[in-house]
């Protein structure tokens, strides 16, 4: 791995791994089956291989089952060097290398700097800096414009999302992972569009769509004129190379 570069792999739903020069970061890793696979396939992690690596960090934004697998704690038992950083509400074991964060807190672990931001659902979102690169994973921080909500609820969701996003203004974000949930209908792109217009990340990667990869192409078309590079995801295990200019 070259300096100022990273290899990003789409795992599933909102799950991604990021390999930088010296670190391996994993965000919201789950398997659709709810179990860690003994024989890795595209889009799953090879835990036997990870057991031989240093500087492995798992981030869990919140406790929902599409973002959190308790089996990660079993893996950490076999490799105590692994760091786990989780949002408030995740039932972390009492271990030295398990760290619980509430919104708007800061944490430094060796050469990895973590800042937590809020969510419009559960837990937190994460802003992570390491190896001179910066990453933002939104978790369930989204503009949840559900048709079943009252007009007052819809306005509150908009207000809460935009207020949290504005807390990020002024931060350099190389890579952002933000929901483009197709269940929201025509509002699926509102969070991503707002994030790009407000924060202007260098690279934008859509997430939180389970297996409906088509929504990532629709989103890229929706924001075609943006200065941010927007990724179209087609399958689990897809890799994206990012090098900072």
Secondary structure, DSSP 4 states (H G I P E B T S, - for coil): --TTEEEEEEEETTEEEEE-SS-EEEES---TTSS--SS--TTS--HHHHTT-SSEEEEE--SSTTT--THHHHHHHH-TT-EEEEETTS---S-TTEEEE-TT-EEEETTEEEEEE--SSSS-EEEEEETTEEEEE-TT------TTS-HHHHHHHHHHHHHHHHTTTT---SEEEEE--GGGGGGTTHHHHHHHHHH--SEEEEE--TT-THHHHHHHHHTTT-SSEEEPP-STT-EEEEE--
